[in-house]
Each structure stands twice: as structure tokens, then as C-alpha cells.
Amino acid sequence: MSKWSHLPNEKHIVRIIAEVKANPDAWSMAWSAAWDAAWDAARDAAWVAARGAAWDAARGAARGAACDAAWDAVQELAWDAVRGWRARDAARDAARDAILALVAWDRAGGLMDSPAEQINILALLGDQTALLMYPAIRAIETTQELV
């Protein structure tokens, strides 16, 4: 039983952790392709909003602990397989942002089955959940195309 097993999006969090562990390079490429200087500012705002929503929704400990536990799980991945620290950081950030969105907003799980292009459009329109989820969904989509 995981520290986030009580959350509605637990299966998606588990999937994100498994996917980034199995395909760290794809996650790094998805992150790099998704973000430029303009996206960084929007992502930072979305991250702050998601973190605040996670804390507010939990009234303190439950979701915060789940978010921290999921973050720790991502941190423990075998990052040696990823080429270079920048690629490693990009893969980790993509996973972290998706997990944060899944912890903060129950509706984030509904985006997991949507095509990356649809999520990108929502992100461009200012949807903070989509903004945080897009690199993860793109990475998952990319790895499925390779199979």
C-alpha cells in the first residue's frame, strides 16, 4: 500500500512512476520539447497553484504527504540511465509536475487518456492542470509509439 493509495488518481501516479522509470530518455525529450521560456513562467504559476490546491484540499497532511512520497519515489529512480544531468532533471521535472497535478486535482486523472495534442491545446488556453500534465502525456504517447 502506497502513501498515495487513498487518492483518486493513485493508479495514474503509479503509472507515471513506472513510465518514467522505464523510459527516462523519452520523458526528458518530452519535457524539453514542451517547454520554452514562455512556458516556464506559465508552468511556475501552475505549479504554485497546484501545490496550493494540494495543501488546501488535504487540509494539511494527507495530500501533502502523498505528494512528498510520490516526489521521493521519482527521486529514487535510477537516473544513471539518463544521459546528462540536464536530461535527468528534465525527466524528473516532467514526472514531478504530473504527479503534483494528479495529487492536487482529481480531474487530472481524466487527462491521462487524452491525446497529447488535445492536452497541449488546453495548456495553451491556460488550463493549469493540462500545463503540468502535457509533458507526461507526451512522453507516454511517445513510448507507446515506439512499441
C-alpha positions as CSV (number, residue, x, y, z in Angstrom):
1,M,0.0,0.0,0.0
2,S,1.5,3.3,-1.1
3,K,1.3,6.6,0.7
4,W,-0.9,7.9,-2.1
5,S,-3.2,4.8,-2.3
6,H,-6.1,6.8,-0.7
7,L,-6.1,9.3,-3.6
8,P,-8.5,9.0,-6.5
9,N,-5.6,9.3,-9.0
10,E,-3.4,6.6,-7.4
11,K,-3.3,4.4,-10.5
12,H,-2.1,7.3,-12.6
13,I,0.6,8.2,-10.1
14,V,1.8,4.6,-10.1
15,R,1.7,4.7,-13.9
16,I,3.8,7.9,-14.1
17,I,6.4,6.5,-11.8
18,A,6.6,3.2,-13.7
19,E,6.7,5.0,-17.1
20,V,9.5,7.5,-16.2
21,K,11.5,4.6,-14.7
22,A,11.2,2.5,-17.8
23,N,11.7,5.3,-20.3
24,P,13.6,8.3,-18.8
25,D,15.0,9.5,-22.1
26,A,11.5,9.8,-23.6
27,W,10.5,11.8,-20.6
28,S,13.4,14.1,-20.9
29,M,12.7,14.6,-24.6
30,A,9.0,15.3,-24.0
31,W,9.9,17.9,-21.3
32,S,12.4,19.6,-23.5
33,A,10.1,19.7,-26.4
34,A,7.2,21.1,-24.3
35,W,8.9,23.9,-22.5
36,D,10.5,27.1,-23.6
37,A,10.9,30.5,-21.8
38,A,7.2,31.4,-22.1
39,W,6.1,28.0,-20.9
40,D,8.4,28.2,-17.9
41,A,6.6,31.2,-16.4
42,A,3.2,29.6,-17.0
43,R,4.4,26.3,-15.6
44,D,5.7,28.0,-12.5
45,A,2.3,29.7,-11.9
46,A,0.5,26.4,-12.4
47,W,2.9,24.6,-10.1
48,V,2.3,27.1,-7.3
49,A,-1.5,26.8,-7.9
50,A,-1.3,23.0,-7.8
51,R,0.8,22.9,-4.7
52,G,-1.6,25.3,-3.0
53,A,-4.6,23.2,-4.1
54,A,-3.0,20.1,-2.9
55,W,-2.4,21.6,0.5
56,D,-5.8,23.2,0.7
57,A,-7.7,20.1,-0.4
58,A,-6.0,18.0,2.1
59,R,-6.4,20.4,5.0
60,G,-2.8,19.8,5.8
61,A,-1.2,16.4,5.9
62,A,-2.9,13.7,3.7
63,R,-2.3,15.0,0.2
64,G,0.9,16.8,1.2
65,A,2.3,13.5,2.5
66,A,1.2,11.8,-0.7
67,C,2.8,14.4,-2.9
68,D,6.0,14.2,-0.9
69,A,6.0,10.4,-1.1
70,A,5.4,10.4,-4.8
71,W,8.2,13.0,-5.3
72,D,10.5,10.8,-3.2
73,A,9.6,7.8,-5.4
74,V,10.6,9.8,-8.5
75,Q,13.8,11.0,-6.9
76,E,14.8,7.4,-6.2
77,L,14.7,6.3,-9.8
78,A,17.8,5.0,-11.5
79,W,18.8,8.3,-13.1
80,D,22.1,6.9,-14.2
81,A,20.4,5.6,-17.3
82,V,19.5,9.2,-18.4
83,R,22.3,10.9,-20.4
84,G,23.5,14.0,-18.5
85,W,22.2,16.0,-15.6
86,R,20.0,18.3,-17.7
87,A,18.2,15.3,-19.3
88,R,17.8,13.8,-15.8
89,D,16.4,16.9,-14.4
90,A,14.0,17.3,-17.3
91,A,12.7,13.8,-16.9
92,R,12.3,14.2,-13.2
93,D,10.6,17.6,-13.6
94,A,8.1,16.2,-16.1
95,A,7.2,13.3,-13.7
96,R,7.1,15.6,-10.7
97,D,4.7,18.1,-12.3
98,A,2.3,15.3,-13.5
99,I,2.3,13.7,-10.1
100,L,1.7,17.1,-8.4
101,A,-1.3,17.7,-10.7
102,L,-2.7,14.3,-10.0
103,V,-2.4,14.9,-6.3
104,A,-3.8,18.4,-6.4
105,W,-6.7,17.9,-8.8
106,D,-8.8,14.8,-9.0
107,R,-9.8,15.8,-12.6
108,A,-6.2,15.5,-13.7
109,G,-6.6,11.7,-14.0
110,G,-9.2,12.3,-16.7
111,L,-6.4,13.8,-18.9
112,M,-4.3,10.7,-18.9
113,D,-6.3,9.0,-21.7
114,S,-6.5,12.2,-23.9
115,P,-4.1,12.7,-26.9
116,A,-1.1,14.9,-26.2
117,E,-2.2,17.4,-28.8
118,Q,-5.5,17.9,-27.1
119,I,-3.7,18.5,-23.7
120,N,-1.4,20.9,-25.5
121,I,-4.3,23.0,-26.7
122,L,-5.8,23.1,-23.2
123,A,-2.4,24.1,-21.8
124,L,-2.1,26.9,-24.4
125,L,-5.6,28.1,-23.4
126,G,-4.4,28.5,-19.8
127,D,-5.6,25.2,-18.2
128,Q,-3.1,24.7,-15.3
129,T,-3.8,21.0,-15.0
130,A,-3.1,20.5,-18.7
131,L,0.1,22.6,-18.5
132,L,1.5,20.3,-15.8
133,M,0.3,17.1,-17.4
134,Y,1.3,17.7,-21.0
135,P,5.0,16.6,-20.9
136,A,4.0,13.3,-19.1
137,I,1.2,12.6,-21.6
138,R,3.5,13.3,-24.5
139,A,6.2,11.0,-23.0
140,I,3.7,8.2,-22.5
141,E,2.4,8.7,-26.0
142,T,5.9,8.7,-27.5
143,T,6.9,5.5,-25.7
144,Q,3.7,3.8,-26.9
145,E,4.5,4.8,-30.5
146,L,7.9,3.1,-30.2
147,V,6.4,-0.2,-29.2
